[in-house]
Amino acid sequence: MHVNNLKILIAVLLTAVIMLYFYTDREQRYYRDSAEPAVAQILAEISTWEKEPLLRHLTPEAKETITDAQLEKLLDHYRSFGSFYSIDELDFSRTASAFSLFGEKRINYSGIADYSTGQINVNMTLVERGGYFLIYNFALSRVSDD
């Protein structure tokens, strides 16, 4: 009897994994033409490293979690990256997409962008509101020379 229960459990889990794969694949294709260009546009606009452009692209929740002092410190750090030039390839996070089944839809991308001072790792989570993509969370860091 326990072997049958185990077989059923494995079949259910395998079905769920397959369904999640197809769901996240559909999400990736859906956002390819809208969210990926939005990432590049947002990076270009915020690379002035001034408060106003960054705040314009943040979700209200993100704005609530950061103080003015923290924002200034963050901008000072990111100013050393220089100006945004381009980002060629973005990697879509299937994990973030799968977790979006249980709450607000979040789209996460990572990749390497070219800035005036070199290559920068980019990780950005977006939400779509009112036909626009807003930054829910993001992080930039220098690509190590290792």
Accessible surface in RSA format (square Angstrom, percent):
REM  Atomic radii and reference values for relative SASA: ProtOr
REM  Chains: A
REM  Algorithm: Lee & Richards
REM  Probe-radius: 1.40
REM  Slices: 20
REM RES _ NUM      All-atoms   Total-Side   Main-Chain    Non-polar    All polar
REM                ABS   REL    ABS   REL    ABS   REL    ABS   REL    ABS   REL
RES MET A   1   180.69  93.6 137.64  91.1  43.05 102.5 112.82  95.9  67.87  89.9
RES HIS A   2   155.72  85.1 150.30 104.5   5.42  13.9 105.05 108.3  50.68  59.0
RES VAL A   3    96.76  63.7  95.58  86.5   1.18   2.8  96.73  84.0   0.03   0.1
RES ASN A   4    87.27  60.2  86.08  83.2   1.19   2.9  16.27  39.2  71.00  68.6
RES ASN A   5    82.98  57.2  77.37  74.8   5.61  13.5  24.66  59.3  58.32  56.4
RES LEU A   6    99.47  55.4  95.96  68.7   3.50   8.8  98.73  69.3   0.74   2.0
RES LYS A   7   129.33  63.1 123.21  75.6   6.12  14.6  75.29  67.8  54.04  57.6
RES ILE A   8   107.60  61.2 106.10  79.0   1.49   3.6 107.56  77.5   0.04   0.1
RES LEU A   9    95.28  53.1  92.94  66.5   2.34   5.9  95.08  66.8   0.20   0.5
RES ILE A  10    97.32  55.4  96.18  71.7   1.14   2.8  96.86  69.7   0.46   1.2
RES ALA A  11    54.09  49.7  48.13  74.3   5.96  13.6  53.16  74.9   0.93   2.5
RES VAL A  12    87.95  57.9  83.95  76.0   4.00   9.6  86.90  75.5   1.05   2.8
RES LEU A  13    99.74  55.5  99.46  71.2   0.28   0.7  99.56  69.9   0.17   0.5
RES LEU A  14   105.08  58.5 101.80  72.8   3.28   8.2 104.49  73.4   0.59   1.6
RES THR A  15    73.12  52.0  71.29  72.3   1.83   4.4  48.03  64.5  25.09  37.9
RES ALA A  16    43.55  40.0  38.75  59.8   4.80  10.9  42.82  60.3   0.73   1.9
RES VAL A  17    93.63  61.6  92.23  83.5   1.40   3.4  92.68  80.5   0.95   2.6
RES ILE A  18    83.35  47.4  81.76  60.9   1.59   3.8  83.35  60.0   0.00   0.0
RES MET A  19   125.67  65.1 118.64  78.5   7.03  16.7 105.63  89.8  20.04  26.5
RES LEU A  20    67.81  37.8  67.03  48.0   0.78   2.0  67.64  47.5   0.17   0.5
RES TYR A  21   114.93  53.7 109.94  62.6   4.98  13.0  77.29  58.1  37.64  46.4
RES PHE A  22   129.45  64.8 124.89  77.4   4.56  11.9 125.23  75.9   4.22  12.1
RES TYR A  23    38.10  17.8  32.83  18.7   5.27  13.7  33.59  25.2   4.51   5.6
RES THR A  24     2.97   2.1   2.97   3.0   0.00   0.0   2.09   2.8   0.88   1.3
RES ASP A  25    37.16  26.0  37.16  37.0   0.00   0.0   0.91   2.1  36.25  36.2
RES ARG A  26   131.23  55.1 130.78  66.7   0.45   1.1  54.02  73.8  77.20  46.8
RES GLU A  27    10.90   6.3  10.90   8.2   0.00   0.0   0.16   0.3  10.74   8.8
RES GLN A  28    43.56  24.4  43.56  31.8   0.00   0.0   0.51   1.1  43.05  32.6
RES ARG A  29   129.27  54.3 117.42  59.9  11.86  28.2  50.26  68.7  79.01  47.9
RES TYR A  30   145.55  68.0 125.61  71.5  19.94  51.9  90.63  68.1  54.92  67.7
RES TYR A  31     8.71   4.1   8.71   5.0   0.00   0.0   0.90   0.7   7.81   9.6
RES ARG A  32   109.79  46.1 106.06  54.1   3.73   8.9  41.62  56.9  68.17  41.3
RES ASP A  33   124.79  87.4 102.64 102.2  22.15  52.4  35.27  83.0  89.52  89.3
RES SER A  34    49.74  42.0  39.27  52.4  10.47  24.1  40.64  86.5   9.10  12.7
RES ALA A  35     0.00   0.0   0.00   0.0   0.00   0.0   0.00   0.0   0.00   0.0
RES GLU A  36    40.92  23.5  38.01  28.8   2.90   6.9   7.08  13.7  33.84  27.6
RES PRO A  37    73.18  53.3  61.66  56.2  11.52  41.9  69.53  57.4   3.64  22.6
RES ALA A  38    15.61  14.3  12.26  18.9   3.35   7.6  14.86  20.9   0.74   2.0
RES VAL A  39     0.11   0.1   0.11   0.1   0.00   0.0   0.11   0.1   0.00   0.0
RES ALA A  40    32.35  29.7  30.89  47.7   1.46   3.3  31.22  44.0   1.12   3.0
RES GLN A  41   105.31  58.9  97.91  71.6   7.40  17.6  32.32  68.8  73.00  55.4
RES ILE A  42     5.21   3.0   5.21   3.9   0.00   0.0   5.21   3.8   0.00   0.0
RES LEU A  43     0.00   0.0   0.00   0.0   0.00   0.0   0.00   0.0   0.00   0.0
RES ALA A  44    49.29  45.3  37.10  57.3  12.19  27.7  38.24  53.9  11.05  29.3
RES GLU A  45    55.56  31.9  47.45  35.9   8.11  19.3  30.47  58.9  25.09  20.5
RES ILE A  46     0.21   0.1   0.15   0.1   0.06   0.2   0.15   0.1   0.06   0.2
RES SER A  47    13.30  11.2   7.25   9.7   6.05  13.9   0.22   0.5  13.09  18.3
RES THR A  48    79.77  56.7  58.41  59.2  21.36  50.9  66.98  90.0  12.79  19.3
RES TRP A  49     6.88   2.8   6.88   3.3   0.00   0.0   6.88   3.7   0.00   0.0
RES GLU A  50    93.68  53.8  93.68  70.9   0.00   0.0  33.77  65.3  59.91  48.9
RES LYS A  51    67.86  33.1  64.46  39.5   3.41   8.1  34.59  31.1  33.27  35.4
RES GLU A  52   104.70  60.1 101.31  76.6   3.39   8.1  59.28 114.7  45.42  37.1
RES PRO A  53    18.52  13.5  18.52  16.9   0.00   0.0  18.52  15.3   0.00   0.0
RES LEU A  54     1.33   0.7   1.33   1.0   0.00   0.0   1.33   0.9   0.00   0.0
RES LEU A  55    47.03  26.2  46.87  33.5   0.16   0.4  47.03  33.0   0.00   0.0
RES ARG A  56   122.89  51.6 102.61  52.3  20.28  48.3  65.36  89.3  57.53  34.9
RES HIS A  57    21.05  11.5  21.05  14.6   0.00   0.0  16.85  17.4   4.20   4.9
RES LEU A  58    12.68   7.1  10.23   7.3   2.45   6.2  10.23   7.2   2.45   6.6
RES THR A  59     0.00   0.0   0.00   0.0   0.00   0.0   0.00   0.0   0.00   0.0
RES PRO A  60    69.46  50.6  67.41  61.5   2.05   7.4  69.21  57.1   0.25   1.5
RES GLU A  61    68.45  39.3  66.76  50.5   1.69   4.0  51.77 100.1  16.68  13.6
RES ALA A  62    15.61  14.4   8.74  13.5   6.88  15.6  13.65  19.2   1.96   5.2
RES LYS A  63    87.43  42.7  75.48  46.3  11.95  28.4  32.62  29.4  54.81  58.4
RES GLU A  64   148.01  85.0 110.29  83.4  37.72  89.8  46.82  90.6 101.19  82.6
RES THR A  65   110.27  78.4  78.89  80.0  31.38  74.8  71.06  95.4  39.22  59.3
RES ILE A  66    46.25  26.3  32.40  24.1  13.85  33.4  33.21  23.9  13.04  35.4
RES THR A  67    79.38  56.5  71.79  72.8   7.59  18.1  76.09 102.2   3.29   5.0
RES ASP A  68    95.04  66.6  88.86  88.4   6.17  14.6  26.70  62.8  68.34  68.2
RES ALA A  69    77.59  71.3  61.90  95.5  15.69  35.7  70.17  98.8   7.42  19.6
RES GLN A  70    95.95  53.7  90.35  66.0   5.60  13.3  34.27  73.0  61.68  46.8
RES LEU A  71     2.97   1.7   2.97   2.1   0.00   0.0   2.97   2.1   0.00   0.0
RES GLU A  72    69.16  39.7  69.16  52.3   0.00   0.0  39.57  76.5  29.59  24.2
RES LYS A  73   159.16  77.6 153.75  94.3   5.42  12.9 100.44  90.4  58.73  62.6
RES LEU A  74    51.25  28.5  46.98  33.6   4.27  10.7  50.91  35.8   0.34   0.9
RES LEU A  75     0.36   0.2   0.36   0.3   0.00   0.0   0.36   0.3   0.00   0.0
RES ASP A  76    86.46  60.6  72.96  72.6  13.50  31.9  26.28  61.9  60.18  60.0
RES HIS A  77   104.08  56.9  95.08  66.1   9.00  23.0  70.38  72.5  33.70  39.2
RES TYR A  78    10.39   4.8  10.39   5.9   0.00   0.0   1.10   0.8   9.28  11.4
RES ARG A  79    89.25  37.5  75.83  38.7  13.42  32.0  51.23  70.0  38.01  23.0
RES SER A  80    58.73  49.6  40.69  54.3  18.04  41.5  48.45 103.2  10.27  14.4
RES PHE A  81     1.95   1.0   1.95   1.2   0.00   0.0   1.95   1.2   0.00   0.0
RES GLY A  82    18.59  22.9   0.00   N/A  18.59  22.9  18.53  50.9   0.06   0.1
RES SER A  83    58.85  49.7  58.52  78.1   0.33   0.8  19.88  42.3  38.97  54.6
RES PHE A  84    26.23  13.1   9.15   5.7  17.08  44.5   9.15   5.5  17.08  48.9
RES TYR A  85   143.28  66.9 115.44  65.7  27.84  72.4  86.72  65.2  56.55  69.7
RES SER A  86    44.46  37.6  41.49  55.4   2.97   6.9  33.58  71.5  10.89  15.3
RES ILE A  87    22.98  13.1   2.61   1.9  20.37  49.1   3.32   2.4  19.66  53.4
RES ASP A  88   131.76  92.3  94.15  93.7  37.61  88.9  36.16  85.1  95.60  95.3
RES GLU A  89   127.20  73.0 118.11  89.4   9.09  21.6  44.62  86.3  82.58  67.4
RES LEU A  90    21.82  12.2   6.14   4.4  15.68  39.4   6.14   4.3  15.68  42.2
RES ASP A  91    81.40  57.0  76.70  76.3   4.70  11.1  25.26  59.4  56.14  56.0
RES PHE A  92    21.89  11.0   1.91   1.2  19.97  52.0   2.06   1.2  19.83  56.7
RES SER A  93    30.38  25.7  22.21  29.6   8.17  18.8  18.47  39.3  11.91  16.7
RES ARG A  94    79.00  33.2  74.41  37.9   4.59  10.9  44.61  61.0  34.39  20.8
RES THR A  95    89.11  63.4  83.35  84.5   5.75  13.7  51.73  69.5  37.37  56.5
RES ALA A  96    25.35  23.3  16.70  25.8   8.64  19.7  23.19  32.7   2.15   5.7
RES SER A  97     3.66   3.1   2.56   3.4   1.10   2.5   2.58   5.5   1.08   1.5
RES ALA A  98    19.68  18.1  18.97  29.3   0.71   1.6  19.16  27.0   0.52   1.4
RES PHE A  99   142.01  71.0 132.85  82.3   9.16  23.8 133.23  80.8   8.78  25.1
RES SER A 100    10.06   8.5   1.42   1.9   8.64  19.9   2.82   6.0   7.24  10.1
RES LEU A 101    86.93  48.4  55.13  39.4  31.79  79.9  58.27  40.9  28.66  77.1
RES PHE A 102   171.91  86.0 132.83  82.3  39.07 101.7 141.98  86.1  29.93  85.6
RES GLY A 103    53.24  65.7   0.00   N/A  53.24  65.7  37.60 103.2  15.64  35.0
RES GLU A 104    75.12  43.1  53.10  40.2  22.02  52.4  42.98  83.1  32.15  26.2
RES LYS A 105    68.28  33.3  62.35  38.3   5.93  14.1  54.47  49.0  13.81  14.7
RES ARG A 106    81.90  34.4  80.94  41.3   0.96   2.3  13.01  17.8  68.89  41.7
RES ILE A 107     3.01   1.7   2.47   1.8   0.55   1.3   3.01   2.2   0.00   0.0
RES ASN A 108    20.28  14.0  19.97  19.3   0.32   0.8   2.91   7.0  17.37  16.8
RES TYR A 109     0.44   0.2   0.30   0.2   0.14   0.4   0.27   0.2   0.17   0.2
RES SER A 110    36.68  31.0  36.63  48.9   0.04   0.1  16.53  35.2  20.14  28.2
RES GLY A 111    12.57  15.5   0.00   N/A  12.57  15.5   9.32  25.6   3.25   7.3
RES ILE A 112    81.41  46.3  67.21  50.1  14.20  34.2  67.21  48.4  14.20  38.5
RES ALA A 113     0.04   0.0   0.00   0.0   0.04   0.1   0.04   0.1   0.00   0.0
RES ASP A 114    49.57  34.7  49.43  49.2   0.14   0.3  13.30  31.3  36.27  36.2
RES TYR A 115     5.60   2.6   0.00   0.0   5.60  14.6   0.00   0.0   5.60   6.9
RES SER A 116    54.21  45.8  23.94  32.0  30.27  69.7  17.44  37.1  36.77  51.5
RES THR A 117    75.57  53.7  41.76  42.3  33.81  80.6  50.80  68.2  24.78  37.5
RES GLY A 118    32.78  40.4   0.00   N/A  32.78  40.4  31.17  85.5   1.61   3.6
RES GLN A 119    96.54  54.0  86.15  63.0  10.39  24.7  19.02  40.5  77.52  58.8
RES ILE A 120     0.00   0.0   0.00   0.0   0.00   0.0   0.00   0.0   0.00   0.0
RES ASN A 121    57.95  40.0  57.23  55.3   0.73   1.8  19.49  46.9  38.47  37.2
RES VAL A 122     3.01   2.0   0.33   0.3   2.68   6.4   0.75   0.6   2.26   6.1
RES ASN A 123    67.67  46.7  66.93  64.7   0.74   1.8  16.71  40.2  50.95  49.3
RES MET A 124     0.33   0.2   0.09   0.1   0.24   0.6   0.33   0.3   0.00   0.0
RES THR A 125    18.69  13.3  18.66  18.9   0.03   0.1   7.43  10.0  11.26  17.0
RES LEU A 126     0.00   0.0   0.00   0.0   0.00   0.0   0.00   0.0   0.00   0.0
RES VAL A 127     0.23   0.2   0.23   0.2   0.00   0.0   0.23   0.2   0.00   0.0
RES GLU A 128    78.13  44.9  54.44  41.2  23.70  56.4  16.64  32.2  61.50  50.2
RES ARG A 129    69.84  29.3  60.09  30.6   9.75  23.2  47.41  64.8  22.43  13.6
RES GLY A 130    77.39  95.4   0.00   N/A  77.39  95.4  46.98 128.9  30.41  68.1
RES GLY A 131    63.30  78.1   0.00   N/A  63.30  78.1  30.04  82.4  33.26  74.5
RES TYR A 132   160.85  75.1 158.54  90.2   2.31   6.0 112.83  84.8  48.02  59.2
RES PHE A 133    22.60  11.3  12.75   7.9   9.85  25.6  12.75   7.7   9.85  28.2
RES LEU A 134    34.12  19.0  34.12  24.4   0.00   0.0  34.12  24.0   0.00   0.0
RES ILE A 135     0.22   0.1   0.22   0.2   0.00   0.0   0.22   0.2   0.00   0.0
RES TYR A 136    71.54  33.4  62.72  35.7   8.82  23.0  28.06  21.1  43.48  53.6
RES ASN A 137    92.95  64.1  87.22  84.3   5.73  13.8  13.37  32.2  79.57  76.9
RES PHE A 138    27.11  13.6   9.08   5.6  18.03  46.9  11.85   7.2  15.25  43.7
RES ALA A 139    55.70  51.2  53.80  83.0   1.90   4.3  53.98  76.0   1.72   4.6
RES LEU A 140     9.85   5.5   0.00   0.0   9.85  24.8   0.57   0.4   9.29  25.0
RES SER A 141    55.34  46.8  53.56  71.5   1.79   4.1  40.18  85.6  15.17  21.2
RES ARG A 142   109.55  46.0  93.90  47.9  15.66  37.3  57.02  77.9  52.53  31.8
RES VAL A 143    45.54  30.0  33.65  30.5  11.89  28.7  33.72  29.3  11.83  32.1
RES SER A 144    75.35  63.7  52.57  70.2  22.78  52.5  40.03  85.3  35.32  49.5
RES ASP A 145   149.64 104.8 111.43 110.9  38.22  90.4  42.28  99.5 107.37 107.1
RES ASP A 146   171.83 120.4 100.75 100.3  71.08 168.1  67.31 158.4 104.51 104.2
END  Absolute sums over single chains surface
CHAIN  1 A     9159.7       7754.7       1405.0       5570.7       3589.0
END  Absolute sums over all chains
TOTAL          9159.7       7754.7       1405.0       5570.7       3589.0
